[in-house]
C-alpha cells in the first residue's frame, strides 16, 4: 500500500542504524570498514562500497543514499 515502508527500506534503515556508530546520520568509510570486519567481510572493500553509494561524493553516505542504493545487496 502507498506510504507503507518496503522490506528494502526497513532493512536499509536497520543496517544504517547498525553501521552509523556515532549516530550522526552519516556513514563514513571507517564505519563501513568497522562493520565489515565485525561481519566477517573484508574491510578493504569499504572504499568502493562508499564510492558506490555516495552519489553526491561528500565522503559519507546519508540514510537516503543507503536506501536508494544497492548497498544492501553487496553482502
OpenMM code with the backbone's topology and positions (N, CA, C; nanometers):
from openmm import Vec3, app, unit

residues = "UNK UNK UNK UNK UNK UNK UNK UNK UNK UNK UNK UNK UNK UNK UNK UNK UNK UNK UNK UNK UNK UNK UNK UNK UNK UNK UNK UNK UNK UNK UNK UNK UNK UNK UNK UNK UNK UNK UNK UNK UNK UNK UNK UNK UNK UNK UNK UNK UNK UNK UNK UNK UNK UNK UNK UNK UNK UNK UNK UNK UNK UNK UNK UNK UNK UNK UNK UNK UNK UNK UNK UNK UNK UNK UNK".split()
positions = [
    Vec3(0.0835, -0.1188, 0.0000),
    Vec3(0.0000, 0.0000, 0.0000),
    Vec3(0.0873, 0.1242, 0.0000),
    Vec3(0.0359, 0.2278, -0.0562),
    Vec3(0.1098, 0.3533, -0.0677),
    Vec3(0.1429, 0.4090, 0.0702),
    Vec3(0.2655, 0.4544, 0.0870),
    Vec3(0.3073, 0.5136, 0.2132),
    Vec3(0.3599, 0.4153, 0.3156),
    Vec3(0.3449, 0.2873, 0.2893),
    Vec3(0.3944, 0.1862, 0.3833),
    Vec3(0.5391, 0.1549, 0.3506),
    Vec3(0.6218, 0.1372, 0.4525),
    Vec3(0.7625, 0.1054, 0.4294),
    Vec3(0.7773, -0.0289, 0.3578),
    Vec3(0.8715, -0.0340, 0.2660),
    Vec3(0.9005, -0.1589, 0.1965),
    Vec3(0.9987, -0.2406, 0.2790),
    Vec3(1.0109, -0.3676, 0.2465),
    Vec3(1.1083, -0.4522, 0.3146),
    Vec3(1.2491, -0.3979, 0.2925),
    Vec3(1.2798, -0.3569, 0.1688),
    Vec3(1.4115, -0.2996, 0.1398),
    Vec3(1.4366, -0.1773, 0.2274),
    Vec3(1.3374, -0.0910, 0.2396),
    Vec3(1.3518, 0.0284, 0.3219),
    Vec3(1.3749, -0.0041, 0.4682),
    Vec3(1.3025, -0.1028, 0.5188),
    Vec3(1.3200, -0.1434, 0.6584),
    Vec3(1.4590, -0.2001, 0.6824),
    Vec3(1.5053, -0.2858, 0.5911),
    Vec3(1.6387, -0.3452, 0.6044),
    Vec3(1.7454, -0.2370, 0.5944),
    Vec3(1.7314, -0.1469, 0.4982),
    Vec3(1.8296, -0.0403, 0.4802),
    Vec3(1.8345, 0.0508, 0.6028),
    Vec3(1.7199, 0.0846, 0.6599),
    Vec3(1.7173, 0.1681, 0.7802),
    Vec3(1.7836, 0.0983, 0.8978),
    Vec3(1.7557, -0.0303, 0.9150),
    Vec3(1.8175, -0.1061, 1.0242),
    Vec3(1.9681, -0.1154, 1.0042),
    Vec3(2.0106, -0.1417, 0.8809),
    Vec3(2.1535, -0.1504, 0.8514),
    Vec3(2.2213, -0.0159, 0.8761),
    Vec3(2.1573, 0.0924, 0.8351),
    Vec3(2.2137, 0.2254, 0.8577),
    Vec3(2.2362, 0.2484, 1.0065),
    Vec3(2.1372, 0.2154, 1.0876),
    Vec3(2.1482, 0.2359, 1.2323),
    Vec3(2.2609, 0.1529, 1.2928),
    Vec3(2.2838, 0.0343, 1.2394),
    Vec3(2.3926, -0.0509, 1.2882),
    Vec3(2.5285, 0.0064, 1.2495),
    Vec3(2.5435, 0.0481, 1.1249),
    Vec3(2.6739, 0.0941, 1.0753),
    Vec3(2.7096, 0.2314, 1.1302),
    Vec3(2.6122, 0.3197, 1.1467),
    Vec3(2.6360, 0.4578, 1.1929),
    Vec3(2.6678, 0.4572, 1.3426),
    Vec3(2.7913, 0.4275, 1.3752),
    Vec3(2.8330, 0.4069, 1.5140),
    Vec3(2.8166, 0.5298, 1.6026),
    Vec3(2.8383, 0.6490, 1.5472),
    Vec3(2.8290, 0.7692, 1.6302),
    Vec3(2.6936, 0.8398, 1.6172),
    Vec3(2.6007, 0.7771, 1.5469),
    Vec3(2.4629, 0.8277, 1.5345),
    Vec3(2.4534, 0.9712, 1.4840),
    Vec3(2.5379, 1.0051, 1.3851),
    Vec3(2.5329, 1.1402, 1.3294),
    Vec3(2.4626, 1.1444, 1.1936),
    Vec3(2.3956, 1.0349, 1.1579),
    Vec3(2.3241, 1.0236, 1.0304),
    Vec3(2.4151, 1.0338, 0.9095),
    Vec3(2.5401, 0.9924, 0.9263),
    Vec3(2.6364, 0.9842, 0.8172),
    Vec3(2.7188, 0.8577, 0.8367),
    Vec3(2.7315, 0.7789, 0.7304),
    Vec3(2.8153, 0.6598, 0.7371),
    Vec3(2.9455, 0.6899, 0.6644),
    Vec3(3.0562, 0.6770, 0.7361),
    Vec3(3.1880, 0.7037, 0.6790),
    Vec3(3.2556, 0.5731, 0.6378),
    Vec3(3.3635, 0.5860, 0.5645),
    Vec3(3.4400, 0.4679, 0.5234),
    Vec3(3.4895, 0.3910, 0.6456),
    Vec3(3.5316, 0.4619, 0.7490),
    Vec3(3.5789, 0.3967, 0.8711),
    Vec3(3.4676, 0.3138, 0.9350),
    Vec3(3.3475, 0.3693, 0.9387),
    Vec3(3.2348, 0.2963, 0.9972),
    Vec3(3.1982, 0.1740, 0.9132),
    Vec3(3.2045, 0.1891, 0.7814),
    Vec3(3.1770, 0.0749, 0.6938),
    Vec3(3.2808, -0.0341, 0.7170),
    Vec3(3.4088, 0.0044, 0.7234),
    Vec3(3.5168, -0.0931, 0.7445),
    Vec3(3.5005, -0.1644, 0.8781),
    Vec3(3.4641, -0.0911, 0.9810),
    Vec3(3.4438, -0.1497, 1.1132),
    Vec3(3.3295, -0.2504, 1.1107),
    Vec3(3.2188, -0.2132, 1.0480),
    Vec3(3.1045, -0.3030, 1.0364),
    Vec3(3.1409, -0.4269, 0.9547),
    Vec3(3.2152, -0.4067, 0.8460),
    Vec3(3.2537, -0.5198, 0.7614),
    Vec3(3.3416, -0.6178, 0.8384),
    Vec3(3.4381, -0.5664, 0.9129),
    Vec3(3.5266, -0.6533, 0.9914),
    Vec3(3.4457, -0.7330, 1.0939),
    Vec3(3.3520, -0.6670, 1.1604),
    Vec3(3.2690, -0.7341, 1.2607),
    Vec3(3.1751, -0.8368, 1.1975),
    Vec3(3.1444, -0.8180, 1.0693),
    Vec3(3.0530, -0.9081, 0.9986),
    Vec3(3.1252, -1.0199, 0.9248),
    Vec3(3.2581, -1.0227, 0.9364),
    Vec3(3.3347, -1.1256, 0.8677),
    Vec3(3.3596, -1.0958, 0.7212),
    Vec3(3.3381, -0.9714, 0.6813),
    Vec3(3.3636, -0.9290, 0.5439),
    Vec3(3.4989, -0.8596, 0.5374),
    Vec3(3.5507, -0.8416, 0.4177),
    Vec3(3.6810, -0.7788, 0.4005),
    Vec3(3.6683, -0.6267, 0.4139),
    Vec3(3.7228, -0.5681, 0.5208),
    Vec3(3.7101, -0.4231, 0.5401),
    Vec3(3.7822, -0.3410, 0.4331),
    Vec3(3.8690, -0.4046, 0.3563),
    Vec3(3.9375, -0.3328, 0.2478),
    Vec3(3.8406, -0.2931, 0.1369),
    Vec3(3.7225, -0.3538, 0.1354),
    Vec3(3.6213, -0.3206, 0.0346),
    Vec3(3.5373, -0.1987, 0.0730),
    Vec3(3.5613, -0.1423, 0.1888),
    Vec3(3.4801, -0.0297, 0.2370),
    Vec3(3.4865, 0.0900, 0.1429),
    Vec3(3.6027, 0.1168, 0.0859),
    Vec3(3.6188, 0.2324, -0.0023),
    Vec3(3.5297, 0.2275, -0.1246),
    Vec3(3.5286, 0.1135, -0.1914),
    Vec3(3.4448, 0.1069, -0.3120),
    Vec3(3.2972, 0.1010, -0.2769),
    Vec3(3.2641, 0.0460, -0.1599),
    Vec3(3.1238, 0.0456, -0.1180),
    Vec3(3.0755, 0.1887, -0.0924),
    Vec3(3.1608, 0.2675, -0.0278),
    Vec3(3.1274, 0.4082, -0.0049),
    Vec3(3.1114, 0.4800, -0.1383),
    Vec3(3.2050, 0.4572, -0.2284),
    Vec3(3.2013, 0.5231, -0.3588),
    Vec3(3.0730, 0.4893, -0.4352),
    Vec3(3.0293, 0.3651, -0.4268),
    Vec3(2.9076, 0.3225, -0.4969),
    Vec3(2.7822, 0.3910, -0.4427),
    Vec3(2.7746, 0.4080, -0.3130),
    Vec3(2.6526, 0.4618, -0.2519),
    Vec3(2.6541, 0.6138, -0.2368),
    Vec3(2.7726, 0.6742, -0.2279),
    Vec3(2.7856, 0.8190, -0.2061),
    Vec3(2.7713, 0.8923, -0.3389),
    Vec3(2.6491, 0.9069, -0.3844),
    Vec3(2.6226, 0.9644, -0.5167),
    Vec3(2.6643, 1.1107, -0.5282),
    Vec3(2.6601, 1.1850, -0.4185),
    Vec3(2.6960, 1.3273, -0.4227),
    Vec3(2.8436, 1.3504, -0.3926),
    Vec3(2.9185, 1.2425, -0.3687),
    Vec3(3.0638, 1.2473, -0.3443),
    Vec3(3.0992, 1.3421, -0.2293),
    Vec3(3.0310, 1.3211, -0.1156),
    Vec3(3.0532, 1.4031, 0.0030),
    Vec3(3.1531, 1.3400, 0.0986),
    Vec3(3.1828, 1.2115, 0.0765),
    Vec3(3.2728, 1.1413, 0.1669),
    Vec3(3.1998, 1.0637, 0.2746),
    Vec3(3.0673, 1.0596, 0.2660),
    Vec3(2.9867, 0.9807, 0.3590),
    Vec3(2.8567, 0.9426, 0.2891),
    Vec3(2.7863, 0.8474, 0.3471),
    Vec3(2.6586, 0.8022, 0.2928),
    Vec3(2.5476, 0.8503, 0.3856),
    Vec3(2.4488, 0.9157, 0.3278),
    Vec3(2.3318, 0.9569, 0.4058),
    Vec3(2.2330, 0.8402, 0.4117),
    Vec3(2.1388, 0.8496, 0.5014),
    Vec3(2.0359, 0.7457, 0.5132),
    Vec3(1.9612, 0.7298, 0.3799),
    Vec3(1.9269, 0.8413, 0.3178),
    Vec3(1.8536, 0.8373, 0.1913),
    Vec3(1.9353, 0.7685, 0.0827),
    Vec3(2.0655, 0.7991, 0.0773),
    Vec3(2.1508, 0.7360, -0.0236),
    Vec3(2.1583, 0.5852, -0.0026),
    Vec3(2.1662, 0.5434, 0.1228),
    Vec3(2.1729, 0.3999, 0.1505),
    Vec3(2.0441, 0.3317, 0.1058),
    Vec3(1.9309, 0.3922, 0.1353),
    Vec3(1.8027, 0.3337, 0.0969),
    Vec3(1.7896, 0.3273, -0.0550),
    Vec3(1.8359, 0.4313, -0.1241),
    Vec3(1.8245, 0.4375, -0.2695),
    Vec3(1.9280, 0.3514, -0.3411),
    Vec3(2.0336, 0.3145, -0.2730),
    Vec3(2.1424, 0.2400, -0.3372),
    Vec3(2.1171, 0.0907, -0.3353),
    Vec3(2.2058, 0.0209, -0.3977),
    Vec3(2.2046, -0.1250, -0.3952),
    Vec3(2.2994, -0.1753, -0.2867),
    Vec3(2.3380, -0.0881, -0.1938),
    Vec3(2.4340, -0.1211, -0.0881),
    Vec3(2.3950, -0.2488, -0.0153),
    Vec3(2.2685, -0.2637, 0.0138),
    Vec3(2.2227, -0.3795, 0.0917),
    Vec3(2.2422, -0.5105, 0.0170),
    Vec3(2.2588, -0.5037, -0.1133),
    Vec3(2.2788, -0.6269, -0.1898),
    Vec3(2.4264, -0.6608, -0.2040),
    Vec3(2.5153, -0.5786, -0.1481),
    Vec3(2.6589, -0.6011, -0.1618),
    Vec3(2.7074, -0.7188, -0.0791),
    Vec3(2.6325, -0.7569, 0.0233),
    Vec3(2.6794, -0.8647, 0.1105),
    Vec3(2.5867, -0.9837, 0.1041),
] * unit.nanometer
topology = app.Topology()
chain = topology.addChain("A")
for resn in residues:
    res = topology.addResidue(resn, chain)
    for name in ("N", "CA", "C"):
        topology.addAtom(name, app.Element.getBySymbol(name[0]), res)
